[in-house]
Each structure stands twice: as structure tokens, then as C-alpha cells.
Amino acid sequence: MQRRRALRNLTGTALSMSAIPSFAQLMKDSDPTAPKAAVAAPLKGNINHSVCRWCYSKIPLEELCQAAKSMGIKSIDLTGPEEWPVLKKYGLTSALPQGAGKGINDGFNDPKFHDELVASYEAIFPKLKAAGMTTVICFSGNRRGMSDAVGLENCAVGLKRLMPSAEKHGITMIMELLNSKVNHKDYMCDHTAWGVELCKKVGSDKFKLLYDIYHMQIMEGDIIRTIQESHQYIGHYHTGGNPGRNEIDETQEIYYPAVMKAIVATGFKGYVAQEFIPKRDPLTSLREAVLLCDV
């Protein structure tokens, strides 16, 4: 609900990870006298790391930027135009910005929203390009009794209207896959196969999917196979521990090192953003997650 409010305001088998080195072990070669925020993580460079702003909303943006930079994080996801100058100040980008649309519930599956959605995204495209950004998030919307087949056709119609402008500005629209079982009841784009079929119908390389690992673990599981089979339609990834959407450590069921290796093996050059709600010290949990995913 916290993320839903933020977006609206701005426009399985359990596996142990005991074999994974602890944060302290991973950082033991760093200067023990250095402030934690000033210690750079020893990243391998195979994953482009990002973090979602809303999960750290209690931390001032400049402080989060400083901490992210020190960890080797290159981007802060789900930021709007008023925040981009702060990111730029710290040499960061927003690998998946927001700032257009009507939020999660009211999306492209309902034609009555198409005119407003098209105008909103056409207005944000030049701002994104001017800021050096290349993507923007979008949503299918809720079913509200609509069949998946009808919603698929409606989404394709609305999105096709935007593809010429998206292609002109070099912006990829990325629709998020969300679970409709726990967090986003009635959301339509809740299975990878539906999203892939939409990509095929839109027929442009400027429309892809946000594969949220947490959400798709809830809806369909079989994470690695799905990534292997559908990676050409995926433009971005989000993390999160399941159950609970908290830290991606040994308290949850997804084995993130294997998932990250599968992503790297596809040749993916985009970003993986941490989108979990910390239960412990937020920046310590964030650093641990980045190191865990840095395969």
C-alpha cells in the first residue's frame, strides 16, 4: 500500500543461504576504521545495480544517493522529474523512472483511460530524454471484470499509439508484472505469459516487461526457467524476499545468487533494482543485498 500511494501521488521450495558469505565476511578486507557509508563494495561488474526509492522513503534523497554511490549502486528507481537533478549531482541515473500515467489500478487495459495516458506519456518522453534516461514504468491496470483476452487487446491498442513517440525519443516503456494474489488484487498483468503476448502484439522493441522476481515467485514460481525462456521481452528486474517482501537473505525462499547468474547468462545489460522493505537497518540490508546479487 505504501508503494501504491507513492505512485499515485507522483502521476518454491525454501532454500538456505547459509553457504553465502556474511556481510562481515564479504567486507573483511575493507578498512575497518572507515565509515560504513564510505566503504565501496567490491562489485564484479556483471550486474548493474539499482534500488527503489520508495523502500527508503524515510531516508533523505541526498543521503540515499551518497550511500548508494558508496555501494556501487548506479541508479535509483521510481523517481520523478523533480528528483532527477539530485541523482545527477551524485553521478546516478534512474534506470526505471516514473512520472506519467494514472498509477497501478488505472492502466492501458481500459480504453477510457487511453487519451489521458497517451498525453501523459508523450509529455514525459522529452523530459526523460533531456535527463539522459531511456525507460519509464507503466501498468496494465486492474481487471474490474474484464477478461484477460479483452484487456490484452485494449493494452495493445493504447500502447501502439505511443510507440512512434517512444521510438522517436529513444524511450522504452516497461510494464510491471505484479502479483494479484497478495499485494495488488485484480491487477491484470500478473503472469509472464500474458506480458510476453502483449509485447508480441505491441511489436516494438520500445515496449518490454519489468520482471519483478518477488511478484512472479508468488504467482507462478519457476523463476529461472521463465527468465531463460522470456528474457528477450524483459527490460528490467526487481527483487524482494518472499514471503513478506523483506530482506533477500536466509529468512525467505528465493535463492537470489542462482537467479542473478541466470540473468547474467542471458546477456542482460540492463538493471536489477532492490525493492524489498527493510526490517533491519536499511542501508546495511541494502548493502548486503547488493553483495549477494553481485554474481
Secondary structure, 3 states (H helix, E strand, C coil): CHHHHHHHHCCCCCCCCCCCCCHHHHCCCCCCCCCHHHCCCCCCCCCEEEEEHHHHCCCCHHHHHHHHHHHCCCEEECCCCCCHHHHHHCCCECCCCCCCCCCCCCCCCCHHHHHHHHHHHHHHHHHHHHCCCCEEEECCCECCCCCHHHHHHHHHHHHHHHHHHHHHHCCEEEEECCCCCCCCCCECCCCHHHHHHHHHHHCCCCEEEEEEHHHHHHHCCCHHHHHHHHHHHEEEEECCECCCCECCCCCCCCCHHHHHHHHHHCCCCCEEEECCCCCCCHHHHHHHHHHHHCC
